[in-house]
Amino acid sequence: MERRYKMSKGFTLDLELAARLKEGAADSGRSISRYTEMLLSRWIKEVEATGNASPYVKPQSEEVPEKQRIGLTIRRDILKQLEAFAEADFRPFSEYVNLALWRVLEMEK
């Protein structure tokens, strides 16, 4: 069985998104890293099923959202796949992750 190596990576997330991730992690009894990893895995499955790697775009507000820097430990294969999606979508990695996480949270509603 192949081991799935994890990497620690710093993310800059919308403050509201970071709060929702913390809340979701607490509600599910998971760490924030594990909960985020689970959501990002769902995003990758969605992309594989639909072929659409361009994430949901939140409507622009007049205010720039406050950001929070957070360090997470995520499986390396997930990070590499997301980096490829971000590059193909011509987006910075953190922006792509923010949008993908928002999209997955919206799909769960």
N, C-alpha and C positions, 0 to 999 in steps of 0.2 A: 504494500500500500504506500502510495506516494504521500509524503508529508506536505502539508500546506503551510508554507512558511508565511509568517506575518511580518509586517513592516509598521513601524511607528511613523506617522506622517502628521505634520501640522496642517490644519485646515483653517481658513477664515470663513466663518459661517454667519449668515444673518442672525442677529440676536434672537429674533422670534423663532427661527428655525432651531437654533441651539436649545432654546427653552423647550420646544416641542420634542426634540430628541431626548432631552433629559427626562421629561415627563413620560414619554413612551417607554424609555428604558426602565424607569421606576415601575410603571404599570405592568410591564412584561416580566419583571424580575431579572432583567439582563443588565450587563454593564452598558454604558453609552457606546463603547467601541463595538461590542457584539450586536447591539440593536442597530447601529448605523450600518454595520457590515451586512446584517440581514436585509435591511432596506435596499442597500446598493445591489445586493444579489438579486433582489426582486426586480430592480430596474434593468439589470443585465438580461434577465429572463424575458422581460417585456420587450426589450430591443430585439432579442433573438426571435421572439414570436412574431413581432410586427415588422421588423426590418427598419424601424424608424428610431435612429439614435439621437435625434434632436429632441432635447427635453422640453417639457412644458415651460413656457415663458410667463412669468408672473406679470400682470399688468404693471406698467410703470407708474410709480407714485411720484409725487412732487418731491418727497423727501428721500434722501439717500438713507437706506436702512443702516442702523447701527450694526457693527460687526463684532464678532468675538472670535479670538484665536483659540483653538482647541486642538489638543493633541490626541490622536486616536491610533489604535493598533488594528490594522485591517489586513486581511489576507492579501498577499502579494499579487495573486492572479486577478483579484478583483481590481486592485489599483492599476495594474497594467492595462486591463480592458477599458477601464474608465479613462485612462490617459489617451488611449487610442481613439475612443469616442470623442473626447474633448478636442483632440487634434483634428479629427475629421470634421467636426462642427465649427472649427476655427474659434474656439473659446478657451480662455485660461482654465486650467484644471480646477481651481477652487470655485470659479463661477459655474462650471459644468456640474460639479458635485452638488452645489447649492440647488441648482435648477432640477437636477435628477432627484434629489431628496424631496424637494417640494412636490414634484410630480408623483412620486410614490406615495407620499402622505395624502395627496389629493385622491389618488386611486383607491386608497383604503377607506375613504369616507363612505 
